[in-house]
Amino acid sequence: MIRRLQSPYTDPLDYANLGRAVPALAPHLSYSASGYAMLNFKNEQAVRSLNIALLERDFDLHVTFPEDRLCPSVPGRLDYVIFCLELVRQTRVDDAKTAESARMMGLDIGTGASAIYPLLATRFTARSEQECLGPVCMLATDVNAVSLAHARRLVDRNGLSDEIQLFQVDQGGQIFPSDVTEAAETIDFTMCNPPFYSSPEEIASSSAAKELPPFAVCTAAENELITPGGEVAFVGRMIEESVSLGQRKIRWFTSLLGKYSSIAPLVQQLKDKKLYNFHISALPRRGRTVRWVLCWSLQEWRVPPYLVHETLAAEHGAPTPASVPSFPLVRFLSPSVAPLAFIAPTFEPLGGSSVAQELIEMLTTALNELVQPGEIEPALEGSIATEEDGMASDCSVVSRAHRPIAVHITAWRNVWSRQARRAAKAAAPPDPAVLRAAESAAANRPETPMFDVRIEIAASAKGTPRSETSAKAGATTSVMNQPPASDRARPTATYRLEGWWIRGAEAERAALVGLWGFLTRRIGDECWRRTGLGEKHAKEMGRRAQGDDNEEGRGKRRKAE
């Protein structure tokens, strides 16, 4: 498993230590009676000195910030950089086995005078020892010639002119002009911190609506805060332009959002464009500031599960104090990103096995049922992740591994539809037609699979299915043929399977749901059989095992009855 990237600013800053490392900050520090170092965030020079000191000590970056331009907060800006790097890193594991192959190319829209995102992205990765995190190069744009000139001086001063390319773009032109996007073969991610507001009046109205005064002084110029239509209009233009660029040039589009009210219209715009591979995440709180990141992609890698897990954990975790505003995000989950969920009927495991192990056994049996006669290249490939090493063990479809925790399935062609299963059952090697079909399937195997899905097993609280949480999260949840409450023993725990779509084009969602339905029906039937309850259901299972569960078989039964 790849360890997540970490910010050096997870703990409160030690101003005294920073002042000793960068003496230029020391005059701006004051001390309490107990010797605790403090900094006045209402003092503009103190705020500038703090962020200059952080860049110098932690990233060996030597910068100045113009008096009439925004002074970026380094910890918050680094949170966004780490978000983008992690997003790319977690969705290109197969393609990035070495640091060199893990090289990334990013694009910063509206880089400003500080060029803070390109500077942080290049230096953070250069100083990091994380696996699958190679060097980062950045393209950066801005409409303001004065800001761009200062940014270029910072890039040159820090010896990063080979890693960072700067472009001036037209105020009313494209956000992703061709001379910028064609400067790289592929762009792994975009970044943008658009002006939040549409007018000075909106800024005044927003300030008046806040219950508490701002914690720190605002150093931004008006052109850095205001754009026609505000951030919704600006990011909306990004979405429009992404439709043509996203399939061939740019892997992940992202933008920072400063207003919670902006999320709903932008999510709706993505849905209207049928772009369902998106997610909205909250960055770590910095003081009273909350920022969100909207990310979306038109390519095969899906939003990684860890982002959804974080959103669900934040929503259903410990309640926040009444004084802290709550901004729920679960309602914005895309149906293509939320997990498929299945609550397994309760049964007693055999021997010394655990319920999770036996559910994996059932899943293995169902997958092996789909092995095609005479196949040369398997239609389905699987591996089981184990608790001991977190690694996957290869297998024919899936093998039996000790203490399994999840199954990863790669589907190359559809062999689980009713039509495909009937055809496979009707044919058997050494039928020449079957062998020719297998050879043809092997010869015409595509370069990329239909989809990848990771199936995880989780135990919920005693006796209570976790369907409520899944429903709130937008997950597709089913309870398979649970026997009546009066007929079943008190359960010790309820187990559920969650299917996480890892890779695949949006057009393959129906096939993914079809495979999920086949597997969960088989698992549900076997769980039900293990309970020893329900003679009628057992007979139905027997008919299925004999291949009688089709239109012809049902017709014969009706005639017999």
C-alpha positions in Angstrom: 0.0 0.0 0.0 1.3 3.5 -0.8 1.6 5.7 2.2 -0.2 9.0 2.0 1.7 12.3 1.6 1.9 14.3 4.7 2.1 18.1 5.3 4.8 19.3 7.7 2.2 21.7 9.2 -0.1 19.2 10.9 1.0 20.5 14.3 0.7 24.1 15.4 3.6 26.3 14.3 6.4 26.9 16.8 7.1 30.6 16.1 10.0 30.8 18.5 11.8 28.0 16.7 11.0 29.5 13.3 12.3 32.9 14.5 15.6 31.3 15.5 15.9 29.5 12.1 15.0 32.7 10.1 16.1 35.8 12.2 14.1 38.2 9.9 10.9 36.9 11.6 12.1 37.6 15.2 11.1 41.3 15.3 7.5 40.4 14.6 7.2 38.0 17.5 5.9 38.8 21.0 6.0 36.6 24.1 3.5 35.9 26.8 4.4 35.9 30.5 5.1 32.2 30.3 7.5 32.6 27.4 5.0 31.5 24.6 5.8 33.1 21.3 3.0 34.8 19.4 2.4 36.6 16.1 -0.1 39.3 15.3 -2.0 38.1 12.2 -3.6 41.5 11.9 -0.2 43.0 11.1 0.4 42.7 7.3 4.2 42.8 7.6 4.2 40.1 10.2 2.0 37.8 8.0 4.3 38.4 5.0 7.4 37.7 7.1 5.9 34.5 8.5 5.2 33.0 5.1 8.6 34.1 3.7 10.2 32.4 6.7 8.3 29.2 6.2 9.3 29.0 2.5 12.9 29.6 3.4 13.2 27.2 6.3 11.1 24.3 4.9 11.6 24.5 1.2 14.8 26.5 0.7 12.8 29.0 -1.4 13.8 32.7 -1.2 10.9 34.9 -2.1 9.5 38.4 -1.7 5.8 39.4 -2.0 4.8 42.7 -3.6 3.1 45.1 -1.2 0.1 45.4 -3.6 -0.4 41.7 -4.2 -1.7 38.7 -2.3 0.5 37.1 0.4 -0.3 33.4 0.3 -0.6 31.3 3.4 2.0 28.6 2.9 0.3 25.8 5.0 -3.0 26.2 3.3 -1.5 26.4 -0.2 0.6 23.3 0.5 -2.6 21.4 1.5 -3.9 22.0 -2.0 -0.6 21.0 -3.6 -0.6 17.7 -1.6 -4.2 17.0 -2.6 -3.3 17.2 -6.3 -0.1 15.2 -6.1 -1.9 12.5 -4.1 -4.8 12.4 -6.5 -2.4 11.8 -9.4 -0.2 9.4 -7.5 -3.1 7.2 -6.3 -4.5 6.9 -9.8 -1.4 6.0 -11.7 0.2 3.3 -9.6 0.4 0.8 -12.4 2.2 3.4 -14.6 4.6 4.7 -12.0 6.9 2.0 -10.7 10.0 4.2 -10.6 10.6 7.8 -9.6 11.4 8.7 -13.2 8.2 7.2 -14.6 6.3 8.9 -11.8 7.3 12.4 -13.2 4.2 14.7 -13.1 3.2 17.7 -15.1 0.9 20.3 -13.6 -0.8 23.4 -14.8 -1.5 26.4 -12.4 -4.3 28.7 -13.7 -3.8 32.3 -12.4 -0.4 31.7 -10.7 -0.2 35.3 -9.4 2.9 37.3 -8.4 4.1 34.7 -5.9 3.8 31.6 -8.2 3.2 29.8 -4.9 1.7 26.6 -6.3 4.5 25.9 -8.9 7.2 26.8 -6.3 5.7 24.5 -3.6 4.9 21.6 -6.0 8.4 21.5 -7.4 10.3 21.8 -4.1 7.9 19.6 -2.1 8.5 16.7 -4.4 12.2 17.4 -4.7 12.6 17.2 -0.9 10.3 14.2 -0.4 11.3 10.6 -0.1 7.9 9.1 -0.8 7.5 6.2 -3.1 6.0 6.7 -6.6 6.6 10.5 -6.2 9.0 11.7 -8.9 9.9 15.2 -10.0 7.2 17.7 -10.8 7.2 20.2 -13.6 4.7 23.0 -13.8 3.1 25.2 -16.4 1.6 28.5 -15.0 -0.5 31.2 -16.5 -1.7 34.7 -15.5 -3.4 37.6 -17.3 -1.5 40.3 -15.4 1.9 41.2 -16.9 3.2 42.8 -13.6 2.4 39.8 -11.5 3.9 37.5 -14.1 7.1 39.5 -14.2 7.5 39.2 -10.5 6.7 35.5 -10.6 9.4 35.0 -13.3 12.0 36.7 -11.0 11.1 34.3 -8.2 11.4 31.3 -10.5 14.8 32.4 -11.8 16.1 33.4 -8.3 15.4 29.9 -7.0 16.9 28.1 -10.0 13.6 26.6 -11.2 13.4 27.9 -14.8 13.8 24.4 -16.2 10.9 23.1 -14.0 8.5 26.0 -14.3 7.2 27.6 -17.5 5.2 30.9 -17.3 2.7 32.1 -19.9 0.7 35.3 -20.2 -2.8 34.7 -21.4 -5.6 37.0 -22.5 -8.2 38.3 -20.0 -11.2 37.2 -22.0 -9.6 34.3 -23.8 -9.6 30.6 -23.2 -8.6 29.3 -19.7 -6.7 26.5 -21.4 -5.2 28.1 -24.5 -3.5 25.7 -27.0 -0.1 27.3 -26.7 -0.1 26.4 -23.0 -1.6 22.9 -23.2 0.6 21.9 -26.2 3.7 22.8 -24.2 3.5 19.3 -22.6 2.6 15.9 -24.0 0.2 15.2 -21.1 -0.9 17.3 -18.2 -1.5 15.2 -15.1 -3.4 17.8 -13.1 -4.6 21.4 -13.1 -4.8 23.8 -10.2 -6.7 27.0 -9.8 -7.5 29.4 -7.0 -10.0 31.6 -8.8 -11.3 35.0 -7.5 -14.2 34.1 -5.2 -16.4 37.2 -5.8 -18.2 38.9 -8.7 -18.2 42.5 -7.3 -17.0 44.7 -4.4 -20.6 44.7 -3.2 -20.5 40.9 -2.8 -17.3 41.1 -0.8 -18.9 43.7 1.5 -22.1 41.5 1.8 -20.1 38.4 2.6 -18.0 40.2 5.3 -21.2 41.6 6.9 -22.8 38.1 7.1 -19.9 36.6 9.1 -20.5 36.3 12.8 -16.8 36.7 13.7 -14.2 39.1 12.3 -11.5 37.7 10.1 -8.6 36.1 12.0 -5.9 37.5 9.7 -5.5 40.7 7.6 -6.4 40.4 3.9 -3.5 41.2 1.6 -5.1 40.5 -1.8 -5.6 43.1 -4.5 -9.1 43.7 -5.9 -8.2 41.9 -9.2 -7.3 38.8 -7.1 -10.7 38.7 -5.4 -13.1 39.7 -8.2 -13.9 38.1 -11.6 -17.1 38.5 -13.7 -19.7 36.0 -12.3 -17.4 35.0 -9.4 -15.9 31.6 -8.9 -19.0 29.8 -10.2 -18.7 31.4 -13.6 -14.9 31.0 -13.8 -14.9 27.3 -12.8 -18.0 26.8 -15.1 -15.8 27.9 -18.0 -13.2 25.4 -16.9 -15.8 22.6 -17.1 -16.9 23.7 -20.5 -13.4 23.7 -21.9 -12.5 20.4 -20.2 -15.0 18.5 -22.3 -12.7 18.7 -25.3 -9.3 18.6 -23.5 -10.1 16.0 -20.8 -10.2 12.9 -23.1 -6.7 13.4 -24.6 -4.6 16.0 -22.8 -5.5 16.6 -19.2 -6.0 13.8 -16.7 -7.4 15.6 -13.7 -9.0 19.0 -13.5 -9.2 20.7 -10.1 -10.1 24.0 -8.6 -10.2 25.5 -5.2 -13.6 26.9 -4.0 -14.0 29.6 -1.4 -17.7 29.5 -1.0 -19.9 26.6 0.0 -22.8 28.0 -2.0 -20.7 27.5 -5.2 -20.6 23.7 -4.9 -24.2 22.9 -5.9 -24.3 24.8 -9.2 -21.0 23.4 -10.3 -21.9 19.8 -9.4 -25.1 20.3 -11.4 -23.2 21.6 -14.4 -20.9 18.5 -14.3 -24.0 16.3 -14.2 -25.6 18.2 -17.0 -22.5 17.5 -19.1 -22.7 13.8 -18.1 -19.4 14.1 -16.3 -19.9 11.8 -13.3 -16.3 11.1 -12.4 -16.0 14.0 -9.9 -15.7 14.7 -6.2 -15.7 17.6 -3.8 -13.3 17.5 -0.9 -12.7 19.7 2.1 -9.1 20.7 2.8 -7.9 20.7 6.4 -9.2 23.7 8.4 -6.7 26.4 8.9 -8.0 28.6 11.8 -11.4 29.8 10.7 -10.8 29.2 7.0 -12.5 26.4 5.1 -11.7 25.7 1.5 -13.0 23.0 -0.9 -11.5 21.3 -3.9 -13.6 20.2 -6.9 -11.9 17.6 -9.0 -13.1 15.8 -12.1 -11.8 13.6 -14.9 -12.9 12.4 -18.3 -10.3 9.6 -18.4 -10.4 6.0 -17.2 -9.1 6.4 -13.7 -11.9 7.0 -11.3 -12.0 9.2 -8.2 -9.9 7.1 -5.7 -11.8 5.5 -2.7 -9.8 7.3 -0.1 -11.4 10.6 -1.0 -14.9 9.2 -0.5 -13.8 7.5 2.7 -12.6 10.9 4.0 -15.9 12.5 3.1 -18.0 9.8 4.8 -15.8 9.9 7.9 -16.1 13.6 8.2 -19.9 13.4 7.9 -20.5 10.5 10.2 -17.6 11.0 12.7 -17.6 12.9 16.0 -20.0 15.9 16.0 -18.4 19.3 15.7 -18.9 22.0 18.3 -21.9 24.3 17.8 -19.4 27.2 17.3 -17.8 25.5 14.3 -19.8 25.8 11.0 -20.8 22.5 9.4 -20.6 22.0 5.6 -22.0 18.6 4.6 -20.6 17.1 1.4 -22.1 13.6 1.2 -25.1 15.0 -0.6 -22.7 16.0 -3.5 -21.4 12.5 -4.0 -21.5 11.4 -7.6 -23.5 8.1 -8.2 -20.5 6.9 -10.2 -18.1 7.5 -7.2 -20.2 6.2 -4.3 -19.6 2.5 -3.6 -21.9 -0.3 -4.6 -23.0 -1.9 -1.4 -24.4 -5.4 -0.5 -25.4 -6.5 3.0 -24.9 -10.2 3.3 -27.4 -12.5 5.0 -26.2 -13.5 8.5 -24.8 -17.0 8.8 -22.5 -19.0 11.1 -19.0 -19.6 9.7 -17.7 -23.2 9.5 -14.9 -24.5 11.6 -12.3 -21.9 12.6 -13.0 -19.6 9.6 -14.2 -16.0 10.0 -17.2 -14.6 8.2 -15.0 -12.4 6.1 -12.9 -15.4 5.0 -16.0 -17.3 4.0 -17.4 -14.4 2.1 -14.2 -14.2 0.1 -14.5 -18.0 -0.5 -18.0 -17.4 -1.9 -16.8 -14.6 -4.0 -14.0 -16.8 -5.3 -16.4 -19.5 -6.2 -18.7 -17.1 -8.1 -15.8 -15.7 -10.1 -14.4 -19.1 -11.0 -17.9 -20.0 -12.3 -17.2 -17.4 -15.0 -14.0 -19.0 -16.4 -14.6 -19.6 -20.1 -14.1 -23.0 -21.8 -10.7 -23.2 -23.5 -9.9 -19.5 -22.7 -6.3 -18.4 -23.4 -6.4 -14.9 -22.0 -8.7 -14.8 -19.0 -11.7 -12.5 -19.2 -11.4 -11.8 -15.5 -8.3 -11.5 -13.5 -8.3 -11.1 -9.7 -6.1 -10.8 -6.6 -6.7 -10.9 -2.9 -5.2 -8.4 -0.5 -4.1 -9.8 2.8 -3.9 -8.2 6.2 -0.4 -9.4 6.8 1.4 -7.5 4.0 -1.3 -5.4 2.4 -0.1 -6.9 -0.9 -2.1 -8.8 -3.5 -1.5 -12.5 -4.4 -2.0 -13.3 -8.1 -4.4 -16.2 -9.0 -6.2 -17.8 -11.9 -9.3 -15.8 -11.1 -8.8 -15.3 -7.4 -6.9 -17.6 -5.1 -7.5 -18.5 -1.4 -5.3 -16.2 0.7 -4.9 -16.2 4.4 -7.0 -13.6 6.2 -8.3 -11.8 3.2 -9.5 -8.2 3.3 -10.3 -7.3 -0.3 -10.5 -8.6 -3.8 -9.3 -6.6 -6.8 -11.0 -7.7 -10.1 -9.9 -6.6 -13.6 -12.5 -7.3 -16.3 -11.4 -7.6 -19.9 -14.7 -8.7 -21.5 -18.2 -9.4 -20.4 -18.6 -13.0 -19.4 -21.3 -12.6 -16.7 -24.3 -11.5 -18.7 -27.0 -14.1 -19.1 -26.3 -14.4 -22.8 -22.6 -14.9 -22.2 -23.2 -17.5 -19.5 -25.6 -19.4 -21.7 -23.1 -19.5 -24.6 -20.4 -20.7 -22.3 -22.6 -23.5 -20.9 -23.6 -24.6 -24.4 -20.1 -25.0 -25.6 -17.3 -27.1 -24.2 -13.8 -27.9 -25.5 -12.4 -29.5 -27.6 -15.2 -28.0 -29.8 -13.2 -26.3 -32.6 -15.6 -23.3 -32.6 -14.9 -22.8 -28.9 -11.1 -22.9 -29.4 -11.3 -20.5 -32.4 -13.4 -18.1 -30.2 -10.8 -18.3 -27.4 -8.0 -17.7 -29.9 -9.8 -14.7 -31.3 -10.5 -13.3 -27.9 -6.8 -13.6 -27.0 -5.7 -12.0 -30.3 -8.1 -9.1 -30.0 -7.6 -8.3 -26.3 -7.6 -4.6 -25.8 -4.7 -2.7 -24.3 -6.8 -1.5 -21.4 -9.4 -3.5 -19.5 -13.1 -2.7 -19.4 -12.9 -1.8 -15.7 -11.2 -2.5 -12.4 -13.2 -2.9 -9.2 -12.1 -3.4 -5.6 -14.4 -5.3 -3.4 -13.9 -4.7 0.3 -15.6 -6.5 3.3 -16.6 -4.5 6.4 -18.3 -5.5 9.6 -20.9 -3.1 11.0 -22.2 -2.7 14.5 -23.7 -5.7 16.2 -27.0 -6.8 14.7 -27.6 -3.7 12.6 -27.0 -3.4 8.9 -25.2 -0.2 7.9 -27.6 0.5 5.1 -28.6 3.9 6.4 -25.1 5.3 6.0 -24.9 3.8 2.5 -28.2 5.4 1.5 -27.0 8.8 2.7 -23.8 8.4 0.7 -25.6 7.6 -2.5 -24.4 4.0 -2.5 -26.5 1.3 -4.2 -27.4 -1.0 -1.4 -29.2 -4.4 -1.4 -30.1 -6.9 1.3 -30.1 -10.3 -0.2 -33.1 -12.5 0.8 -32.8 -12.0 4.6 -35.0 -14.6 6.4 -37.8 -13.3 8.6 -36.6 -12.0 11.9 -38.6 -14.7 13.7 -36.6 -17.4 11.9 -33.1 -16.3 12.4 -30.8 -16.3 15.4 -29.6 -13.0 16.9 -26.6 -11.9 14.7 -23.2 -11.2 16.1 -22.4 -8.7 13.4 -23.6 -7.7 10.0 -21.2 -7.9 7.1 -21.3 -5.9 3.9 -19.4 -5.9 0.7 -18.5 -2.6 -0.9 -17.6 -2.3 -4.6 -15.3 0.6 -5.4 -14.9 1.4 -9.1 -11.2 2.0 -9.6 -10.8 2.3 -13.4 -13.0 2.3 -16.5 -14.9 4.6 -18.9 -18.3 6.0 -17.9 -19.8 3.8 -20.6 -18.8 0.7 -18.7 -20.8 1.5 -15.6 -23.8 -0.7 -16.7 -21.4 -3.7 -17.2 -19.9 -3.1 -13.7 -23.3 -3.0 -12.1 -24.1 -6.3 -14.0 -21.1 -8.0 -12.6 -21.9 -6.7 -9.1 -25.4 -8.1 -9.4 -24.2 -11.5 -10.5 -21.6 -11.8 -7.7 -23.9 -10.6 -4.9 -26.7 -12.9 -6.0 -24.4 -15.9 -5.8 -23.1 -14.8 -2.5 -26.5 -14.1 -1.1 -27.8 -17.5 -2.2 -24.9 -19.3 -0.5 -25.3 -17.3 2.7 -29.0 -18.1 2.7 -28.2 -21.8 2.2 -25.7 -21.7 5.1 -28.6 -20.6 7.4 -30.4 -23.9 6.8 -33.7 -22.0 6.7 -36.3 -21.8 4.0 -37.0 -25.1 2.1 -38.5 -23.2 -0.8 -35.4 -21.0 -1.2 -33.2 -24.1 -1.1 -35.2 -25.7 -3.9 -34.9 -22.6 -5.9 -31.1 -22.7 -5.4 -31.1 -26.3 -6.5 -32.9 -25.4 -9.8 -30.3 -22.7 -10.4 -27.4 -25.1 -9.8 -29.0 -27.5 -12.4 -29.1 -24.6 -14.9 -32.9 -24.5 -14.7 -33.0 -20.8 -13.9 -33.9 -19.5 -17.4 -37.0 -18.8 -19.5 -37.1 -22.4 -20.8 -36.8 -23.9 -17.4 -39.5 -21.7 -15.9 -41.8 -22.6 -18.7 -41.3 -26.4 -18.0 -42.0 -25.8 -14.3 -45.3 -23.9 -15.2 -46.4 -26.8 -17.4 -45.5 -29.4 -14.7 -47.5 -27.4 -12.1 
